[in-house]
Amino acid sequence: MTMIGENLRMLREKRGMTMQELAEKSGISKSSIYRIENGTQTNITQETIEKLSQALSVTKAELDSTPHQ
C-alpha cells in the first residue's frame, strides 16, 4: 500500500465515510479510490490528490505525508 493509500483509508475511516460517500463528495470514482487505497493505482495526479484532500477537509501535504497512527 502506498503512503497516500494508507493515509486516504485512515482519514476516510476516521471521518466515518464509505468509499461511495468519498467518491460522491470528491468526484473521484469509487473504483479509483479502492485502487489508490490498495496501492494498485500509483500514478495519482495532483488534481486527484486535490479533490480527495478537499473532500476530506485536509491539506494535500496531510494526504501525502507519512501515515499517522
C-alpha positions, 0 to 999 in steps of 0.5 A: 500500500502506498503512503497516500493509500494508507493515509486516504483509508485512515482519514476516510475511516476516521471521518466515518465515510464509505468509499461511495460517500468519498467518491460522491463528495470528491468526484473521484470514482469509487473504483479509483479510490479502492485502487489508490487505497490498495496501492494498485493505482500509483500514478495519482495526479495532483488534481486527484490528490486535490479533490480527495484532500478537499473532500476530506477537509485536509491539506494535500501535504496531510494526504501525502505525508507519512501515515499517522497512527 
